[in-house]
Amino acid sequence: MNNRKLLQTSVDNVIVTQKVIVNPDGSGDFVTINEAVDAAPNKTGTNNGYHVIYVVAGIYNEYVSIAKSKENLMIVGDGIGRTVITGNRSVVDGWTTFQSATFGKLINC
């Protein structure tokens, strides 16, 4: 984390209710980001704190979809170039622009 700058806030009342770790080697709570998102609680409301998903450095070849019911998620990685979410969907292969995004919030779920 030599070059990583952490953002700081003066807000002291940020509540974290649960923290989970994603690590593809199996040493965390989950091996994929989608598994961690799916396991997050639904409809937590704004006063119930944040559910933090820490994604260990690595390359994650997956398409992360976050349902509308998943509120107050905070997803944190190890920094640019260290925690990478990637994919290879393309309009040429029949995917829409929306479907080709590697990270998305689904509002009709």
DRENLUM-540461 format. One line per 3 residues: number of its first residue (from 0); for each residue z, x, y of C-alpha. Coordinates in nm, 2 decimals. Layout:
N
NUM) Z:X:Y; ...
This chain:
109
0) 0.00:0.00:0.00; -0.05:0.29:0.23; -0.32:0.13:0.45
3) -0.19:-0.23:0.42; -0.05:-0.39:0.72; 0.18:-0.69:0.66
6) 0.17:-0.97:0.91; 0.51:-1.05:1.06; 0.63:-1.37:1.21
9) 0.94:-1.46:1.41; 0.98:-1.78:1.21; 1.29:-1.74:1.00
12) 1.27:-2.08:0.83; 0.98:-2.02:0.59; 1.12:-2.13:0.25
15) 0.98:-2.00:-0.08; 1.08:-2.22:-0.37; 0.90:-2.04:-0.65
18) 0.71:-1.71:-0.70; 0.48:-1.64:-0.99; 0.27:-1.33:-1.08
21) -0.09:-1.32:-1.19; -0.18:-1.01:-1.39; -0.48:-0.99:-1.62
24) -0.30:-0.75:-1.85; -0.05:-1.02:-1.96; 0.26:-0.87:-1.80
27) 0.28:-1.14:-1.53; 0.35:-1.51:-1.56; -0.03:-1.59:-1.58
30) -0.34:-1.40:-1.66; -0.58:-1.60:-1.43; -0.54:-1.73:-1.08
33) -0.66:-2.08:-1.20; -0.38:-2.09:-1.45; -0.12:-2.02:-1.18
36) -0.28:-2.28:-0.94; -0.29:-2.54:-1.22; 0.08:-2.48:-1.30
39) 0.19:-2.51:-0.94; 0.38:-2.83:-0.85; 0.19:-3.13:-0.71
42) 0.27:-3.32:-0.38; 0.56:-3.09:-0.27; 0.56:-3.21:0.09
45) 0.61:-2.99:0.39; 0.98:-2.96:0.38; 1.00:-2.83:0.02
48) 0.89:-2.48:0.08; 0.61:-2.27:-0.05; 0.50:-2.19:-0.40
51) 0.39:-1.82:-0.39; 0.12:-1.69:-0.62; 0.12:-1.31:-0.62
54) -0.21:-1.17:-0.75; -0.18:-0.81:-0.88; -0.46:-0.57:-0.78
57) -0.77:-0.61:-1.00; -1.11:-0.78:-1.02; -1.09:-1.15:-1.11
60) -1.42:-1.29:-1.22; -1.33:-1.66:-1.17; -1.39:-1.96:-0.95
63) -1.06:-2.08:-0.81; -1.04:-2.45:-0.74; -0.73:-2.59:-0.57
66) -0.69:-2.97:-0.61; -0.58:-3.17:-0.30; -0.25:-3.25:-0.48
69) -0.16:-2.88:-0.46; 0.03:-2.85:-0.13; 0.20:-2.55:0.03
72) 0.05:-2.28:-0.19; 0.06:-1.93:-0.06; -0.17:-1.69:-0.25
75) -0.10:-1.32:-0.18; -0.29:-1.01:-0.32; -0.25:-0.64:-0.29
78) -0.50:-0.61:0.00; -0.87:-0.59:0.07; -1.07:-0.40:-0.19
81) -0.77:-0.41:-0.43; -0.74:-0.77:-0.53; -1.09:-0.90:-0.56
84) -1.20:-1.25:-0.66; -1.57:-1.25:-0.75; -1.84:-1.45:-0.92
87) -2.22:-1.46:-0.96; -2.32:-1.83:-0.91; -2.64:-1.88:-0.72
90) -2.86:-2.16:-0.59; -3.14:-2.00:-0.79; -2.94:-2.07:-1.11
93) -2.89:-2.44:-1.01; -2.55:-2.42:-0.84; -2.50:-2.58:-0.50
96) -2.36:-2.37:-0.21; -2.02:-2.55:-0.25; -2.01:-2.47:-0.63
99) -2.09:-2.10:-0.57; -1.78:-2.03:-0.36; -1.52:-1.82:-0.55
102) -1.24:-2.00:-0.37; -1.22:-2.37:-0.28; -0.99:-2.66:-0.19
105) -1.10:-2.98:-0.36; -1.02:-3.28:-0.14; -1.14:-3.55:-0.38
108) -0.91:-3.47:-0.66
